[in-house]
């Protein structure tokens, strides 16, 4: 088993990554990235675990900061955050956020649980 620091470059038909040491690029399919794909930001550094030269898992940073691209309008005055609504972030993932969050807000998300942490 070997862990390599890699950078997520972009997505086309595949997910494209670059090795941070030798600049070699690899492509992973949708099946290979499964749930992690909801948190890939361009140029994000992460770790890819290889077994016998084949990628078997991806280790994301614990937190990411992403822009909310689609959600219902926020409700003024609701800053306690006891009620939640779905919000689509720039990576394509859906995160439950407090009612005061609006389109264009940058939020911090825990990639281990997919939970909203705070507005940035």
GUBADO-865882 format. One record per residue: x, y, z of N, C-alpha, C, O in turn. Coordinates in steps of 0.02 Angstrom, whole numbers, padded with zeros to 5 digits, always signed. Layout:
<recs>
XYZXYZXYZXYZ ...
</recs>
This chain:
<recs>
+00042-00059+00000+00000+00000+00000+00044+00062+00000+00096+00064+00033 +00024+00111-00037+00062+00173-00043+00012+00231-00045-00039+00227-00079 +00028+00285-00009-00014+00345-00010+00024+00400-00046+00082+00414-00029 -00009+00432-00094+00022+00485-00132-00018+00550-00125-00079+00549-00126 +00018+00605-00116-00014+00671-00117-00030+00688-00189+00013+00686-00233 -00093+00704-00201-00114+00721-00269-00156+00784-00268-00179+00807-00215 -00166+00811-00327-00206+00872-00336-00263+00855-00384-00252+00827-00437 -00324+00873-00364-00381+00864-00410-00377+00921-00461-00376+00979-00442 -00376+00903-00525-00370+00953-00577-00438+00975-00604-00456+01034-00600 -00475+00928-00632-00539+00944-00663-00578+00880-00676-00552+00824-00668 -00640+00889-00697-00682+00832-00715-00705+00840-00787-00729+00893-00806 -00696+00788-00826-00727+00784-00892-00767+00718-00891-00813+00711-00851 -00751+00670-00934-00784+00605-00928-00757+00567-00868-00789+00521-00843 -00698+00586-00844-00666+00556-00786-00647+00611-00736-00655+00670-00750 -00623+00589-00679-00596+00636-00629-00520+00634-00636-00489+00580-00631 -00489+00692-00648-00418+00696-00665-00378+00723-00606-00393+00775-00577 -00325+00685-00589-00282+00701-00532-00210+00704-00555-00191+00671-00604 -00169+00743-00519-00098+00748-00534-00057+00732-00472-00071+00757-00418 -00007+00689-00481+00039+00672-00427+00080+00735-00411+00110+00764-00457 +00084+00755-00348+00118+00817-00328+00194+00811-00331+00229+00862-00329 +00221+00750-00335+00294+00742-00338+00321+00737-00408+00370+00769-00425 +00289+00696-00450+00316+00686-00517+00272+00714-00573+00288+00707-00631 +00216+00745-00555+00170+00778-00601+00136+00732-00650+00106+00755-00699 +00139+00666-00638+00102+00620-00680+00027+00627-00665+00008+00641-00608 -00014+00617-00716-00086+00623-00707-00119+00555-00711-00098+00511-00748 -00172+00547-00671-00213+00487-00674-00285+00507-00682-00305+00563-00664 -00325+00462-00710-00396+00473-00718-00433+00419-00679-00416+00360-00682 -00483+00440-00641-00525+00393-00605-00597+00398-00630-00619+00453-00648 -00631+00343-00630-00701+00342-00653-00747+00365-00597-00727+00372-00539 -00809+00376-00614-00860+00394-00565-00867+00342-00510-00875+00359-00452 -00863+00278-00529-00868+00224-00479-00809+00225-00430-00818+00210-00371 -00750+00244-00454-00691+00244-00411-00691+00300-00360-00660+00294-00308 -00726+00355-00374-00726+00412-00328-00788+00414-00284-00789+00451-00235 -00839+00376-00300-00901+00370-00262-00922+00433-00226-00930+00485-00258 -00931+00431-00160-00956+00488-00121-00908+00546-00115-00930+00602-00103 -00843+00534-00124-00794+00588-00118-00804+00642-00171-00786+00700-00160 -00832+00624-00229-00840+00671-00284-00880+00733-00264-00873+00786-00296 -00922+00727-00213-00962+00784-00191-00922+00839-00157-00949+00892-00140 -00857+00827-00147-00816+00875-00112-00753+00896-00150-00710+00930-00122 -00746+00875-00214-00687+00894-00253-00691+00966-00276-00738+00985-00312 -00642+01006-00257-00634+01074-00281-00572+01075-00326-00523+01042-00311 -00575+01112-00381-00517+01116-00425-00456+01138-00386-00459+01183-00344 -00399+01106-00400-00334+01119-00369-00330+01096-00296-00282+01113-00262 -00380+01060-00272-00379+01034-00204-00325+00981-00197-00318+00937-00240 -00287+00985-00142-00238+00934-00127-00270+00881-00081-00304+00898-00033 -00257+00818-00098-00285+00762-00060-00237+00704-00064-00185+00709-00097 -00254+00649-00033-00212+00589-00034-00250+00533-00069-00310+00524-00059 -00214+00496-00111-00243+00438-00144-00203+00377-00121-00141+00376-00124 -00239+00327-00098-00207+00265-00074-00207+00215-00132-00258+00202-00163 -00147+00188-00145-00138+00140-00199-00120+00071-00169-00086+00067-00119 -00145+00019-00201-00126-00050-00184-00104-00084-00249-00143-00089-00296 -00043-00107-00250-00014-00137-00310-00020-00091-00371-00034-00113-00426 -00010-00026-00359-00011+00023-00413-00080+00046-00435-00085+00087-00481 -00132+00020-00404-00200+00039-00423-00232+00080-00367-00227+00061-00308 -00265+00136-00383-00297+00177-00331-00356+00139-00300-00398+00112-00335 -00358+00139-00232-00412+00103-00198-00455+00149-00155-00513+00133-00140 -00427+00206-00133-00468+00253-00094-00438+00323-00097-00380+00333-00114 -00480+00371-00079-00461+00442-00079-00472+00469-00009-00524+00457+00022 -00422+00505+00017-00427+00537+00082-00432+00612+00072-00383+00644+00052 -00490+00639+00085-00503+00710+00076-00477+00750+00135-00467+00722+00189 -00468+00816+00126-00456+00858+00185-00518+00853+00230-00573+00840+00205 -00510+00864+00294-00566+00857+00340-00620+00909+00327-00680+00895+00331 -00600+00970+00310-00648+01023+00295-00634+01054+00227-00576+01058+00206 -00687+01075+00193-00679+01115+00132-00722+01177+00139-00770+01179+00177 -00703+01229+00102-00744+01290+00098-00770+01293+00027-00732+01294-00021 -00836+01295+00020-00868+01294-00046-00924+01345-00050-00955+01362+00001 -00936+01369-00110-00989+01418-00122-01056+01382-00130-01060+01330-00163 -01108+01411-00101-01176+01386-00111-01200+01413-00179-01201+01473-00190 -01219+01367-00224-01240+01388-00290-01315+01384-00300-01342+01414-00346 -01349+01347-00257-01422+01341-00264-01455+01323-00198-01442+01270-00170 -01497+01368-00174-01537+01355-00115-01595+01404-00114-01595+01453-00151 -01644+01391-00072-01700+01437-00064-01674+01501-00031-01625+01499+00005 -01708+01557-00044-01685+01620-00013-01682+01615+00063-01723+01581+00094 -01633+01649+00093-01625+01649+00165-01680+01686+00200-01715+01727+00170 -01687+01672+00264-01737+01705+00306-01701+01751+00354-01661+01728+00395 -01713+01816+00349-01680+01864+00393-01700+01852+00465-01757+01835+00481 -01651+01860+00508-01664+01854+00580-01655+01784+00606-01650+01774+00667 -01654+01734+00561-01644+01665+00585-01570+01649+00586-01544+01617+00540 -01536+01671+00638-01464+01660+00643-01447+01605+00693-01388+01588+00701 -01496+01577+00725-01484+01523+00773-01467+01458+00737-01425+01420+00760 -01499+01446+00681-01484+01388+00641-01512+01323+00667-01478+01271+00663 -01573+01324+00695-01602+01262+00720-01642+01226+00666-01656+01166+00672 -01661+01261+00613-01696+01231+00556-01649+01230+00497-01607+01274+00490 -01656+01180+00454-01610+01172+00398-01648+01165+00332-01707+01148+00331 -01612+01179+00278-01638+01172+00210-01581+01145+00167-01522+01153+00185 -01597+01112+00111-01544+01086+00068-01511+01142+00027-01545+01190+00006 -01446+01136+00017-01409+01184-00024-01360+01146-00068-01325+01101-00044 -01358+01163-00131-01310+01133-00178-01247+01176-00177-01250+01236-00186 -01189+01143-00166-01126+01181-00166-01092+01173-00234-01111+01131-00274 -01040+01213-00245-01008+01215-00310-00979+01149-00334-00968+01140-00394 -00968+01102-00289-00942+01036-00307-00997+00989-00332-00982+00936-00359 -01060+01009-00323-01116+00968-00343-01149+00932-00285-01203+00903-00292 -01116+00934-00227-01144+00901-00168-01201+00940-00137-01208+01000-00148 -01244+00906-00100-01300+00936-00065-01284+00935+00010-01267+00883+00037 -01291+00993+00042-01276+01000+00113-01337+01031+00147-01368+01078+00119 -01356+01007+00205-01410+01038+00244-01381+01098+00280-01334+01092+00319 -01409+01158+00267-01383+01220+00295-01438+01257+00333-01497+01245+00322 -01418+01302+00379-01468+01342+00415-01507+01387+00366-01484+01401+00311 -01566+01408+00387-01610+01448+00344-01581+01515+00322-01603+01542+00271 -01532+01542+00359-01505+01608+00341-01454+01606+00285-01432+01658+00262 -01434+01547+00262-01384+01541+00208-01417+01557+00141-01474+01536+00127 -01381+01595+00099-01405+01615+00033-01358+01591-00022-01302+01570-00008 -01382+01595-00084-01339+01582-00142-01280+01630-00139-01288+01689-00122 -01221+01605-00155-01160+01646-00155-01123+01645-00089-01064+01665-00087 -01154+01622-00035-01119+01616+00029-01066+01561+00024-01076+01511-00010 -01011+01571+00059-00959+01520+00065-00969+01486+00132-00974+01518+00184 -00973+01420+00130-00983+01382+00191-00927+01331+00202-00894+01310+00154 -00916+01313+00264-00867+01262+00282-00905+01197+00293-00955+01195+00330 -00882+01143+00261-00915+01078+00264-00866+01025+00289-00808+01024+00269 -00890+00982+00334-00850+00926+00358-00857+00870+00307-00912+00843+00297 -00803+00851+00273-00806+00801+00220-00817+00730+00247-00836+00685+00209 -00805+00719+00311-00816+00653+00340-00890+00638+00349-00911+00581+00340 -00929+00690+00366-01000+00680+00379-01046+00715+00330-01105+00699+00325 -01018+00763+00291-01059+00801+00244-01099+00855+00279-01145+00883+00250 -01081+00872+00342-01120+00921+00380-01093+00991+00372-01032+01002+00365 -01139+01039+00373-01122+01110+00374-01089+01125+00441-01111+01102+00493 -01035+01165+00439-01001+01184+00500-01013+01258+00517-01034+01274+00572 -01000+01302+00468-01008+01373+00479-01007+01411+00413-00986+01384+00362 -01031+01473+00415-01025+01516+00357-00958+01551+00362-00937+01572+00416 -00923+01557+00305-00856+01587+00305-00860+01659+00283-00810+01694+00279 
</recs>
